[in-house]
């Protein structure tokens, strides 16, 4: 029985296949485009490697695209067939279980399977990253932190993947509000893994939350090697840079980054759509004309109405459809949410609450019905974290809620949300908060504090 770079057992037979597998693990942790290439080479060399098929299925589901569920189903069939050819390790059995559970609409069940692996193999960085990634989709920041902190002691200085796990830890520290520790851990992790785009971006999150745009921009520019070679995740890092420029009031620079980097490739990956739609929305809320840029995003989003894989993705698609003024598609998405709310499973729960209410709020905002928008979005707020993503990503919905409240005249309630948003950021006031507090002061006819 062989062990991989994570010091965890697997049933690969040849040294060449094991080498490709280890390269795949590193590529996956570093968010590089080589991940599917290495995994394909492993399965070509050893087509009866059950864990490789399970990995293909799980990685496909992480993409949040309806057509990739068919790929994941085929991978599950191949994994079960390979298991029958056996023998396989308990670790590999649990990876198949994780795939089975996610395909049964229980990504939480998939997480539980990964955590069972980690209880036996705490050095298994790959399973830790998969658990981390699925929890991220589920918006489970606390669970992400607990998971990574359980296995960190097993990733000592001699572990070859220590830096990537520190990057994961940094992100969970940031998402749970420990900003100083997050920055310290993230920067140390980059020493161990200079190509860790996730860890670099965790520190960028810290600077966003602490309203430190100069430091955040400098971080990204000085560590380009950490993210420039990554897959489409690099567009997300560019997005972070654009947000930091927005916080400096440099809207033209942010819009230029949108054209030259963030939408340089017109992909329909939901994460890329989320980057684009949320940036355009932030610009429009600040009074900037984004021209015809919504049209491209709206056309792509119209093809994703029936996906229903991730509520976070759907709400961003709805922003794109609203920006493109595609009323028929907006109605179709609303109808699909109503259908999904009658289903069961982890994602159906998120459609029921907060998805349906949040979607109604976004629709009302697009139609200029600001009182309805505010009431709906404010009602959805307590559960918005469970749609997935990060605080920085979900902040676009917070901003829309705040501006709806200001436009509808719900000043006291809006001030409460602004203060809660400020507290989440450790009391650090960014440009958005400052401008909205000033607007509140103006409408109340009192001097701005």
C-alpha positions as CSV (number, residue, x, y, z in Angstrom):
1,X,0.0,0.0,0.0
2,X,1.4,3.4,-1.0
3,X,1.1,6.7,0.7
4,X,0.8,10.1,-1.1
5,X,2.3,13.5,-0.3
6,X,-0.3,13.8,2.5
7,X,1.1,10.7,4.2
8,X,-2.2,9.1,3.6
9,X,-2.8,5.6,2.1
10,X,-4.2,5.0,-1.4
11,X,-4.3,2.1,-3.8
12,X,-2.3,3.4,-6.7
13,X,0.1,0.8,-8.0
14,X,2.7,2.6,-10.1
15,X,5.3,5.2,-9.1
16,X,4.4,7.2,-12.2
17,X,0.7,7.4,-11.3
18,X,1.6,8.3,-7.7
19,X,3.8,11.1,-8.9
20,X,1.0,12.5,-11.1
21,X,-1.4,12.2,-8.1
22,X,1.0,14.2,-5.9
23,X,1.3,16.8,-8.6
24,X,-2.5,17.0,-8.7
25,X,-2.7,17.5,-5.0
26,X,-0.3,20.4,-5.1
27,X,-2.1,21.9,-8.1
28,X,-5.4,21.7,-6.4
29,X,-4.2,23.3,-3.2
30,X,-2.5,26.1,-5.3
31,X,-5.6,26.6,-7.5
32,X,-3.6,26.1,-10.7
33,X,-5.1,25.0,-14.0
34,X,-3.0,21.8,-14.0
35,X,-5.3,20.0,-11.6
36,X,-7.5,18.3,-14.2
37,X,-4.4,17.5,-16.4
38,X,-2.7,15.6,-13.6
39,X,-5.9,13.9,-12.5
40,X,-6.6,12.8,-16.1
41,X,-3.0,11.3,-16.3
42,X,-3.6,9.4,-13.1
43,X,-6.9,7.8,-14.4
44,X,-5.3,7.1,-17.8
45,X,-2.5,5.2,-16.1
46,X,-4.7,3.4,-13.6
47,X,-8.4,3.5,-14.7
48,X,-9.5,1.4,-11.8
49,X,-8.3,4.0,-9.2
50,X,-11.6,4.5,-7.3
51,X,-10.4,7.6,-5.4
52,X,-9.4,9.3,-8.6
53,X,-12.9,8.9,-10.0
54,X,-14.4,10.2,-6.7
55,X,-12.1,13.2,-6.9
56,X,-13.2,13.9,-10.4
57,X,-16.8,13.8,-9.3
58,X,-16.3,16.0,-6.2
59,X,-14.3,18.6,-8.1
60,X,-17.0,18.7,-10.8
61,X,-19.7,19.4,-8.1
62,X,-17.6,22.3,-6.7
63,X,-18.0,24.1,-10.0
64,X,-21.7,24.7,-9.3
65,X,-22.9,24.0,-12.9
66,X,-25.9,21.8,-13.7
67,X,-24.2,20.0,-16.6
68,X,-21.3,18.9,-14.4
69,X,-23.7,16.9,-12.3
70,X,-23.8,14.4,-15.2
71,X,-20.0,14.3,-15.1
72,X,-20.2,13.7,-11.4
73,X,-22.7,10.9,-11.8
74,X,-20.5,9.2,-14.4
75,X,-17.6,9.6,-12.0
76,X,-19.6,8.0,-9.2
77,X,-20.5,5.0,-11.5
78,X,-16.8,4.6,-12.4
79,X,-15.8,4.9,-8.7
80,X,-18.2,2.2,-7.6
81,X,-17.1,-0.1,-10.5
82,X,-13.5,0.4,-9.5
83,X,-14.3,-0.3,-5.9
84,X,-15.7,-3.7,-6.9
85,X,-12.5,-4.5,-8.6
86,X,-10.8,-3.6,-5.3
87,X,-9.2,-3.6,-2.9
88,X,-9.3,0.0,-1.8
89,X,-8.5,1.8,1.4
90,X,-11.0,3.1,4.0
91,X,-9.9,6.6,3.0
92,X,-11.0,5.9,-0.6
93,X,-14.2,4.4,0.6
94,X,-15.1,7.6,2.4
95,X,-14.3,9.7,-0.7
96,X,-16.9,7.7,-2.6
97,X,-19.3,8.1,0.3
98,X,-18.7,11.9,0.1
99,X,-19.6,11.9,-3.6
100,X,-22.6,9.7,-3.0
101,X,-23.9,12.1,-0.4
102,X,-23.4,15.3,-2.3
103,X,-25.2,13.7,-5.3
104,X,-28.0,13.0,-2.9
105,X,-28.3,16.7,-2.2
106,X,-26.3,16.5,1.0
107,X,-23.0,18.4,0.7
108,X,-23.1,18.5,4.5
109,X,-23.0,14.7,4.4
110,X,-20.0,15.0,2.1
111,X,-18.3,17.2,4.7
112,X,-19.0,14.6,7.4
113,X,-17.3,11.9,5.3
114,X,-14.2,14.1,4.8
115,X,-14.1,14.8,8.5
116,X,-14.1,11.0,9.2
117,X,-11.1,10.7,6.9
118,X,-9.3,13.5,8.8
119,X,-10.0,11.9,12.2
120,X,-7.9,9.0,11.0
121,X,-5.5,10.9,8.8
122,X,-5.0,14.4,10.1
123,X,-2.0,14.9,7.8
124,X,-4.3,14.5,4.8
125,X,-4.2,18.1,3.3
126,X,-6.2,17.1,0.3
127,X,-9.2,15.9,2.3
128,X,-8.9,19.0,4.6
129,X,-9.0,21.3,1.5
130,X,-12.0,19.5,0.2
131,X,-13.8,19.8,3.5
132,X,-12.8,23.5,3.6
133,X,-14.1,24.1,0.0
134,X,-17.5,22.5,0.6
135,X,-18.0,24.3,3.9
136,X,-17.2,27.5,2.0
137,X,-20.0,26.8,-0.5
138,X,-22.3,26.2,2.5
139,X,-21.2,29.4,4.3
140,X,-20.0,27.5,7.3
141,X,-17.2,29.8,8.5
142,X,-17.1,28.5,12.1
143,X,-17.0,24.9,10.9
144,X,-14.2,25.8,8.5
145,X,-12.1,27.1,11.3
146,X,-12.8,24.2,13.6
147,X,-12.0,21.7,10.9
148,X,-8.6,23.3,10.0
149,X,-7.6,23.8,13.6
150,X,-8.2,20.1,14.3
151,X,-5.6,19.0,11.7
152,X,-3.1,21.9,11.9
153,X,-1.0,20.2,14.7
154,X,-0.4,17.3,12.3
155,X,1.0,19.8,9.7
156,X,4.2,20.6,11.4
157,X,7.3,22.3,9.8
158,X,8.3,19.0,8.1
159,X,4.9,18.6,6.3
160,X,5.4,19.6,2.6
161,X,1.9,21.1,2.4
162,X,2.0,23.1,5.7
163,X,1.8,26.5,3.9
164,X,-1.4,25.7,2.2
165,X,-3.1,24.6,5.4
166,X,-1.9,27.9,7.0
167,X,-3.5,29.7,4.1
168,X,-6.8,27.9,4.8
169,X,-6.5,28.7,8.5
170,X,-5.9,32.4,7.7
171,X,-9.1,32.5,5.7
172,X,-11.1,31.0,8.5
173,X,-9.6,33.4,11.0
174,X,-10.6,36.3,8.8
175,X,-14.1,35.0,8.3
176,X,-14.5,34.6,12.1
177,X,-13.3,38.1,12.8
178,X,-9.7,37.4,14.1
179,X,-8.1,39.8,11.7
180,X,-4.7,40.2,13.3
181,X,-4.2,36.5,13.6
182,X,-5.4,36.0,10.0
183,X,-2.9,38.4,8.6
184,X,-0.1,36.9,10.7
185,X,-1.0,33.3,9.7
186,X,-1.5,34.1,6.1
187,X,1.8,35.9,5.6
188,X,3.7,33.1,7.4
189,X,1.9,30.6,5.2
190,X,3.2,32.3,2.1
191,X,6.7,31.8,3.3
192,X,6.1,28.0,3.2
193,X,3.9,28.1,0.1
194,X,4.8,31.1,-2.1
195,X,2.2,30.0,-4.7
196,X,-0.7,29.8,-2.3
197,X,-3.3,32.0,-4.0
198,X,-5.9,31.2,-1.4
199,X,-3.6,32.2,1.5
200,X,-2.7,35.4,-0.3
201,X,-6.3,36.2,-0.9
202,X,-7.1,35.6,2.8
203,X,-4.8,38.4,3.8
204,X,-6.4,40.6,1.1
205,X,-9.7,39.9,2.8
206,X,-8.2,41.2,6.1
207,X,-7.2,44.5,4.5
208,X,-10.7,44.8,3.0
209,X,-12.4,44.2,6.3
210,X,-10.1,46.6,8.1
211,X,-10.4,49.3,5.5
212,X,-6.7,49.3,4.6
213,X,-6.8,49.7,0.8
214,X,-3.2,50.9,0.5
215,X,-1.9,47.8,2.4
216,X,-4.1,45.5,0.4
217,X,-3.1,46.8,-3.0
218,X,0.6,46.6,-2.0
219,X,0.1,43.0,-0.8
220,X,-1.4,41.9,-4.1
221,X,1.2,43.8,-6.2
222,X,4.1,42.5,-4.2
223,X,3.0,38.8,-4.2
224,X,2.0,38.4,-7.9
225,X,3.8,35.1,-8.1
226,X,1.3,33.7,-5.5
227,X,-1.7,34.1,-7.8
228,X,-0.8,35.1,-11.3
229,X,-0.3,31.5,-12.4
230,X,-3.6,30.3,-10.8
231,X,-6.7,29.2,-12.7
232,X,-9.6,31.6,-12.9
233,X,-9.1,32.3,-9.2
234,X,-6.7,35.0,-10.4
235,X,-9.7,37.0,-11.6
236,X,-11.0,36.9,-8.1
237,X,-7.7,38.4,-6.8
238,X,-8.0,41.1,-9.4
239,X,-11.6,41.6,-8.1
240,X,-10.2,42.1,-4.6
241,X,-7.7,44.7,-6.0
242,X,-10.6,46.5,-7.7
243,X,-12.5,46.6,-4.4
244,X,-9.5,48.1,-2.7
245,X,-9.3,50.8,-5.3
246,X,-13.0,51.5,-4.8
247,X,-12.3,52.1,-1.2
248,X,-9.8,54.7,-2.2
249,X,-12.4,56.4,-4.4
250,X,-10.6,55.3,-7.5
251,X,-13.7,54.1,-9.5
252,X,-12.1,54.6,-12.9
253,X,-9.3,52.3,-11.9
254,X,-11.7,49.7,-10.7
255,X,-13.7,49.8,-14.0
256,X,-10.4,49.6,-15.9
257,X,-9.5,46.4,-14.0
258,X,-13.0,45.0,-14.8
259,X,-12.3,45.4,-18.5
260,X,-8.6,44.4,-18.6
261,X,-8.6,41.6,-16.0
262,X,-11.8,40.6,-14.3
263,X,-13.7,40.1,-17.5
264,X,-10.7,39.7,-19.9
265,X,-12.1,36.2,-20.5
266,X,-15.9,36.1,-20.9
267,X,-16.4,32.9,-19.0
268,X,-19.7,31.8,-17.4
269,X,-18.1,30.2,-14.4
270,X,-20.4,31.4,-11.5
271,X,-17.5,32.7,-9.5
272,X,-16.4,34.9,-12.4
273,X,-20.0,36.1,-12.9
274,X,-20.1,36.9,-9.1
275,X,-16.9,38.9,-9.3
276,X,-18.3,40.9,-12.3
277,X,-21.8,41.5,-11.2
278,X,-20.9,42.5,-7.6
279,X,-18.3,45.0,-8.9
280,X,-20.7,46.6,-11.4
281,X,-23.3,46.8,-8.7
282,X,-21.0,48.5,-6.3
283,X,-20.1,51.0,-9.0
284,X,-23.7,51.7,-9.8
285,X,-24.6,52.2,-6.1
286,X,-21.8,54.8,-6.0
287,X,-23.4,56.6,-9.0
288,X,-21.1,55.4,-11.7
289,X,-22.4,54.6,-15.2
290,X,-21.1,51.2,-16.2
291,X,-22.3,51.5,-19.8
292,X,-23.4,48.3,-21.7
293,X,-21.4,45.9,-19.5
294,X,-24.5,44.3,-18.0
295,X,-25.6,43.0,-21.4
296,X,-22.8,40.4,-21.6
297,X,-23.4,39.1,-18.1
298,X,-27.2,39.1,-18.5
299,X,-26.9,36.9,-21.6
300,X,-24.7,34.4,-19.8
301,X,-26.9,34.4,-16.7
302,X,-30.0,33.8,-18.8
303,X,-28.5,30.4,-19.7
304,X,-28.2,29.5,-16.0
305,X,-31.7,30.0,-14.7
306,X,-32.3,26.3,-14.3
307,X,-29.0,25.4,-12.7
308,X,-30.1,25.6,-9.1
309,X,-26.8,24.3,-7.8
310,X,-25.7,27.2,-5.4
311,X,-28.0,30.0,-4.1
312,X,-25.0,32.3,-4.0
313,X,-24.6,31.9,-7.7
314,X,-28.3,32.3,-8.4
315,X,-28.5,35.6,-6.6
316,X,-25.6,36.9,-8.6
317,X,-27.2,35.7,-11.8
318,X,-30.3,37.7,-10.8
319,X,-28.1,40.8,-10.4
320,X,-26.9,40.3,-13.9
321,X,-30.4,39.8,-15.3
322,X,-31.6,42.9,-13.5
323,X,-28.7,44.9,-14.8
324,X,-29.4,43.7,-18.4
325,X,-33.2,44.5,-17.8
326,X,-34.2,41.0,-18.9
327,X,-37.6,40.9,-17.3
328,X,-38.6,37.6,-18.7
329,X,-35.5,35.9,-17.3
330,X,-36.0,37.6,-13.9
331,X,-39.5,36.1,-13.8
332,X,-38.2,32.7,-14.8
333,X,-35.6,32.7,-12.0
334,X,-38.3,33.7,-9.5
335,X,-40.5,30.8,-10.7
336,X,-37.6,28.4,-10.5
337,X,-36.9,29.5,-6.9
338,X,-40.5,28.8,-6.0
339,X,-40.3,25.3,-7.4
340,X,-37.0,24.6,-5.7
341,X,-38.5,25.8,-2.4
342,X,-40.8,22.8,-2.5
343,X,-37.8,20.4,-2.7
344,X,-35.6,18.9,0.1
345,X,-31.9,18.9,0.7
346,X,-29.2,21.3,1.8
347,X,-29.6,23.7,-1.1
348,X,-33.4,23.6,-1.0
349,X,-33.2,24.7,2.6
350,X,-31.1,27.7,1.5
351,X,-33.6,28.5,-1.3
352,X,-36.4,28.5,1.2
353,X,-34.5,30.7,3.7
354,X,-33.0,33.1,2.8
355,X,-33.1,32.6,-1.0
356,X,-36.7,33.3,-1.9
357,X,-36.9,36.4,0.3
358,X,-33.5,37.8,-0.9
359,X,-34.5,37.2,-4.5
360,X,-37.7,39.1,-4.0
361,X,-35.7,42.0,-2.4
362,X,-33.3,42.1,-5.4
363,X,-36.2,42.2,-7.8
364,X,-37.9,45.0,-5.9
365,X,-34.7,47.0,-5.9
366,X,-34.3,46.6,-9.6
367,X,-37.8,47.9,-10.1
368,X,-37.3,50.9,-7.9
369,X,-39.7,49.6,-5.1
370,X,-37.2,50.5,-2.4
371,X,-39.5,50.0,0.6
372,X,-40.3,46.4,-0.5
373,X,-36.6,45.8,-1.3
374,X,-35.5,46.9,2.1
375,X,-38.1,44.9,4.0
376,X,-37.3,41.7,2.0
377,X,-33.5,42.1,2.1
378,X,-33.5,43.0,5.8
379,X,-35.6,40.0,6.5
380,X,-33.2,37.7,4.7
381,X,-30.1,39.2,6.4
382,X,-29.9,36.9,9.4
383,X,-29.5,33.8,7.2
384,X,-27.5,35.3,4.3
385,X,-24.2,33.7,5.4
386,X,-25.6,30.2,4.7
387,X,-25.8,31.0,0.9
388,X,-22.0,30.6,0.9
389,X,-19.1,32.9,-0.2
390,X,-17.2,35.3,2.1
391,X,-18.1,38.4,4.0
392,X,-16.6,40.5,1.2
393,X,-18.6,38.7,-1.4
394,X,-21.9,38.9,0.4
395,X,-21.3,42.6,1.2
396,X,-22.8,43.5,-2.2
397,X,-26.2,42.4,-0.8
398,X,-25.5,44.3,2.4
399,X,-24.9,47.4,0.4
400,X,-28.0,47.0,-1.6
401,X,-30.0,46.6,1.6
402,X,-28.5,49.8,3.1
403,X,-29.1,51.8,0.0
404,X,-32.7,50.5,-0.3
405,X,-33.3,51.6,3.3
406,X,-31.9,55.1,2.6
407,X,-34.0,55.5,-0.5
408,X,-37.1,54.2,1.3
409,X,-36.6,56.5,4.3
410,X,-36.0,53.7,6.8
411,X,-33.3,55.7,8.4
412,X,-33.2,54.2,12.0
413,X,-33.3,50.6,10.7
414,X,-30.6,51.4,8.1
415,X,-28.4,53.0,10.7
416,X,-28.6,49.7,12.7
417,X,-27.5,47.7,9.7
418,X,-24.6,50.1,9.1
419,X,-23.5,49.8,12.7
420,X,-23.7,46.0,12.5
421,X,-21.6,46.1,9.3
422,X,-19.1,48.3,11.1
423,X,-18.9,46.0,14.1
424,X,-18.2,43.0,11.8
425,X,-15.2,45.0,10.5
426,X,-13.9,45.6,14.0
427,X,-15.0,49.2,13.9
428,X,-13.0,50.0,10.8
429,X,-15.0,52.4,8.6
430,X,-14.5,52.0,4.8
431,X,-15.5,54.5,2.2
432,X,-18.9,53.0,1.7
433,X,-19.8,53.2,5.4
434,X,-18.5,56.8,5.7
435,X,-20.5,58.0,2.7
436,X,-23.7,56.3,3.9
437,X,-23.3,57.6,7.5
438,X,-22.8,61.1,5.9
439,X,-26.0,60.6,3.8
440,X,-27.9,59.6,7.0
441,X,-26.7,62.7,8.7
442,X,-27.7,64.8,5.7
443,X,-31.2,63.5,5.5
444,X,-31.7,63.9,9.2
445,X,-30.4,67.5,8.9
446,X,-27.7,67.1,11.6
447,X,-24.0,67.7,11.3
448,X,-22.0,64.6,10.2
449,X,-19.9,63.1,13.0
